[in-house]
Amino acid sequence: MDCDDEQLLRRRVYGADHDHPGPRPGRRYAELVGGPLDGLLLDVTGWTRQEAGTGVALATELGQFGAGGRAVYAPRPEDAARFDWAGDTP
């Protein structure tokens, strides 16, 4: 295991169980960059290229719209392992 793998294993996964918040072996993750969920990992295991390419709206109470709001993230064209924040939506 190299330094990058060790850093990944210390990260929290969006929507994960609070008792086991880190990534699991054999899964594929994208890092959320910017916005209210900055630094969390998103489990994209099993997503098709088309599904990953459309981005995602993730429920969060931390965004502009509070409870019930969503943070919108889209994959970077040059780096599909990172999803950039595109704004919040109610």
N, C-alpha and C positions, 0 to 999 in steps of 0.2 A: 504494500500500500504506500503510495507516495503522499507528499504534503497536500496536494490538491484533494485527494480522496479523504484524507483525515479532516480537512476543513469542511468538506461537504457533509461528512457524517455528524458534525457538531451543529448543523443548521436545523431550523424548524420547518416543518412541512405545513402548508396551508391546509386547514381542515383536519389535521391529524389528531388523534387521541391525545389528550393532555398528559397522560401517563407515558406515552411513547411518541414524543413529538418529532423525532428525527427521521431521516430517510431510512428506507429499508433496502437491504441488498436485492439486486435483481430488478429494481425499479428504475425508471428514467424520469429525471426531473428537469424543470426549467426554473431559472432564478427570476423572481419578480423584481424589477428595477424601478425605483421611484414610487411616488404616491404612498398611500396609507399602508400598503403591504410590502414595502421595500425590504428586500433581504430574505423574504420567505421563499421557500421552494414550492413549486407546483408539480404534482405528480402527473406526468403526461404519458405514462406507460400505456401502450395500446392505442394512442391517438394516431390517426392517419395523418399524412402530410396535409391533406385538405382541412381536417379538423383543427390542427395546430395552426394553420395559416390564417384562420379566421379570427383568432384571438378569443378572449374570454372575459365575461363580466362576473366578478367574484363578490359574493355577499360580504359586507363588512360594516361594522358600526363606526369605523375610524374615518370614513370619508366625509366629504362635504355634506351628504344628505343624512348622516347618522344612521340609526337603526333602520333597516330595510333598504339602505342604499347599496350600491355596487361600485366597485372599482374596476375599470375597464383596462385590460392589458392586451397588447398585441406583440407578436414575435418580431424580433429584429430581423430584417431581411438578410443581413450578413451573418447572423448568429442565432440560430433557432433555440439555443440553450438559454437565451435570455428573452424575457417578455417585458417590454417597456410600458410604463403607465401612460394611458391616453386620456385619462380624465375620470370623473365620477358621474354616476347616473342614478336617478331615484329608483 
